[in-house]
Structure formats: C-alpha cells, structure tokens
C-alpha cells in the first residue's frame, strides 16, 4: 500500500478520533434535573434518548477508528479480513474503516439480507398461527431447503 496514502489515513483517523472524543466529552452525561410538567419531562427524555443514540454510534465508530490505527501500525491496513485480498484504495477513501473488500462485503450483505427475510417469514408464521403455536414451547424455527418454514416444539 502507498506510504503517502497510509500517512494520510493515519492523520485522518487521529484527527477524527480526537474530534469524536471531544464531542463525546461535551455531550450531556448524566441525569439532569428539570423543573416542569409532563411535556417538559417528555422533551427531556427525547433529548436523553437522542444523546444516548449519538454516544452509541460514536463509540462504535471510535472502536473502528482505533482498530484501523492498529492495522496501520501493524502493516495490515487495507487487507480484507475475510479473503486477505487488498482492499481497493477507492473503497478505503470512501470508507476508511472498511474491513472487507467489496466482493466480501457484498457477500456479507447478501447473507444478512437472506437472514432478515427468513426472520421475517418466521415472524409472519408465528403471527398467522399464534393460536396454534406457543412461542415459549418452540425450540427451533427454520426454513427448509424447499422454502417451507419448519417449527420444532
């Protein structure tokens, strides 16, 4: 991988890491007392949920940045974790924390999409047969090779 590109990426990660940490430190961190009615309480709760969502996403991104920095230091940044191929620089420029090459990422998303569709089918089956199937007694639900949903009670 191009040494100049790696230095650019490293600098980007360090700057982003510092910025995210500063933003996380500035955000509201604890229970804040408020005075007011139920509407004020509702608005305060909405804000608290929004901040928690921001912190969760930022924390996940921080972990990815730290991982990318470690990869740069260990000379394996830009290497696909699945197949070992080099991740294209265009992909790394677009998504600096990419851990998979485009082919492996597309395969991962295909599998995730299939899993989501299967879960939706199982949920649909449970909903349609809620009077016949007790979810507490189901030990396994899967889609057979023929596409039929099978339930083991």
N, C-alpha and C positions, 0 to 999 in steps of 0.2 A: 504494500500500500504506500502511496505517495507520502513522504515525510512531511511536506508542507501541509498537505490536507489533514494529516493526523494532528499537527500542531494547531491548525485552525479549529478542528473539532474539540481538541482538549481545551482550548481557550473558551470556546462556546460553552462547553459543559461547566467549566469553572465559574464563568460569569452567570450562567443560568442557575447553578447551584446556589451561589451567594444571593442572587435576587430572590429565589424561591424561599430560602431560609429567612431572609429579611421580611418577606411578605407574610410568612407563617408566624413570625415573631410579633408582627404588628397586629395581626388579627385578634379578635376577641377570644380569650382563652377560658374564661370561667363563667360561673353563674353571675349574672349582673342583676342586681335588684332593680325593680322598676316600680313606679307608682302609677296606678291607673286602673282602668276597668278591664273587662274581659277582652275587648278589642285590642287594648294595649298588650295584654298577655299573649293574644294570638299573634300579633305582629312581632313581638319579641321571640316567640317560638319559631315563627317562619324565618326570622333572621338567624337564629341559632342553628336551624337545620341547614340553611344555605352556607353558613360558615363551616359547619362540620363536613358538608359535602366538598367544599373547596379544600379543606385540610386533608381529607381522604385522597382526593385526586392529586393534590400537590405532593403528599407523602409518597404516593405510588410513583409519581414522576421523579421525585428525588432519588428513590431507590434505583430507578432505571439509569439516571444520570451517574450515580456513584458506581453502578455496575459497568457502565460504558467507560468511565475513567479508569477503573481497574483493568479493563480489557486493553485499553490503550497502553497502560503501564506494562502489561504482560505480553504485549505484541500480538494480541489475538483479536483486536478490534476489527470489525468488518468481516469476520468469519462466521458463516452460518452455523448456528448451534445444532441444527438438525443434520445437515449433509456435509458440512465442512467446507463448502464452496465459498469463494469470496463474494461478499455482498456488493452489488454494483454501487459505485460512488454516487450515482444519481439517486439511488434509493437512500443512501446514507445522508445525502444532503437534504433530501425531502423529509426523512425520518431518522435523525441522528442516533436514536436509541434502538434502531432496528436490530433484532437478534436473529432474524431469519432472512434468507434470500427470498426473492419474490416468488419463486416456484414453491418453496416450502411453506411460505405464508399463505399462498392461495390454497394449497392442500389443507393446511390447518383450518382455514376459514370454511372450506368445503365440508370438512368433518364437523366443525361446530354447527354449521347450518343444518346438516343432517340430524345431528343430535337434538337441536332445537325443534326441528319438525317432528322427530319421534316423540319428544316430550310433549309436544302439543297434541299429538294423536292420542297418547296415553291419557292425558288430562281430559281430552274430549270423550274418550271411552268411559272414564270414571264418572264424568258429569252426566253422560247419557244413561249410565247404568247405576246411578247412585243408590237406587232402591234394591239392586241385586248384589252389589259389590260393597263390602265393608272395607274401606281403606286400611283400617287397623289390622285386618287379617291378611292383607296382601303382602307376600314376602318378595315377589318379583313380578315385574311387568316388562315385557319386551316385545319387539316387533320381529316376527319370524321371517325367514327367507322369502316366504310367499307374500309378505307385506301385511299379514294378519297380526293383530295385537293379541298377545297371549298373556294371561294372568295366572299366576300361581298363588293359591291361597293356602 
